[in-house]
Amino acid sequence: MAYTIVALKEKILEMYPEIEKHGISVGLTFDEEKNAYIIKFKKDKHELATHLEKKDADECMNGIKCVYLGIQVGQFIKNFEEGM
């Protein structure tokens, strides 16, 4: 399945609207060696880097939520709110 990093980022933001709701910035790159996308969430001094396997990214583009990514997003938001 072919898609751009920009399209994947837009899809992630669409599937997890709480990212934008909490003003979290998202960086996305592809790591050829790991065959996975590296996602960096950042807000103020808080930062979390996680990975999204290529097959999970493909499913995401097909509208299937990635449970692992959702957990990471939720944990980042929780940690950010507790750190305030």
C-alpha positions as CSV (number, residue, x, y, z in Angstrom):
1,M,0.0,0.0,0.0
2,A,1.5,3.3,-1.0
3,Y,0.8,6.6,0.9
4,T,2.9,9.5,2.1
5,I,4.0,10.4,5.6
6,V,1.8,13.5,5.4
7,A,-1.2,11.3,4.6
8,L,-0.5,8.9,7.5
9,K,0.0,11.8,9.9
10,E,-3.4,13.3,8.8
11,K,-5.0,9.9,9.2
12,I,-3.6,9.5,12.7
13,L,-4.8,13.0,13.7
14,E,-8.2,12.1,12.2
15,M,-8.4,8.9,14.2
16,Y,-7.1,10.3,17.4
17,P,-8.6,13.9,17.7
18,E,-7.5,14.1,21.3
19,I,-4.0,14.8,20.0
20,E,-5.0,18.2,18.5
21,K,-7.5,18.8,21.3
22,H,-4.6,18.8,23.8
23,G,-2.3,20.9,21.5
24,I,0.2,18.1,21.0
25,S,2.5,18.3,18.1
26,V,3.3,15.2,16.1
27,G,6.5,14.4,14.2
28,L,6.6,11.4,11.9
29,T,9.5,9.7,10.1
30,F,10.1,6.3,8.5
31,D,13.0,4.1,9.8
32,E,14.1,1.9,6.9
33,E,16.1,-0.4,9.2
34,K,13.2,-1.1,11.5
35,N,10.6,-1.0,8.7
36,A,8.5,1.2,11.0
37,Y,7.3,4.7,11.4
38,I,8.7,6.7,14.4
39,I,6.2,9.0,15.9
40,K,7.2,11.8,18.3
41,F,4.6,13.5,20.4
42,K,5.5,16.8,22.0
43,K,3.9,19.4,24.2
44,D,6.0,22.0,26.1
45,K,8.8,20.1,27.8
46,H,7.1,16.7,27.5
47,E,8.0,14.3,24.7
48,L,7.3,10.7,23.8
49,A,8.7,8.7,20.9
50,T,7.0,5.5,19.8
51,H,7.0,3.4,16.7
52,L,4.3,2.2,14.4
53,E,5.0,-1.0,12.5
54,K,4.5,-0.8,8.7
55,K,1.6,-3.3,8.8
56,D,-0.1,-1.3,11.6
57,A,0.3,1.9,9.5
58,D,-1.2,0.1,6.5
59,E,-4.2,-0.9,8.7
60,C,-4.5,2.7,10.0
61,M,-4.7,4.0,6.5
62,N,-7.5,1.5,5.9
63,G,-9.4,3.0,8.8
64,I,-8.5,0.4,11.4
65,K,-7.4,2.0,14.7
66,C,-4.1,0.8,16.1
67,V,-4.7,-0.2,19.7
68,Y,-1.0,0.2,20.6
69,L,-0.9,3.7,19.2
70,G,-4.1,4.6,21.0
71,I,-2.6,3.5,24.3
72,Q,0.5,5.5,23.7
73,V,-1.5,8.6,22.9
74,G,-3.6,8.1,26.0
75,Q,-0.6,7.6,28.2
76,F,1.1,10.7,26.9
77,I,-2.0,12.8,27.5
78,K,-2.3,11.4,31.0
79,N,1.4,12.0,31.8
80,F,1.2,15.6,30.4
81,E,-1.9,16.4,32.5
82,E,-0.3,15.0,35.7
83,G,2.8,17.0,35.1
84,M,1.0,20.3,35.0
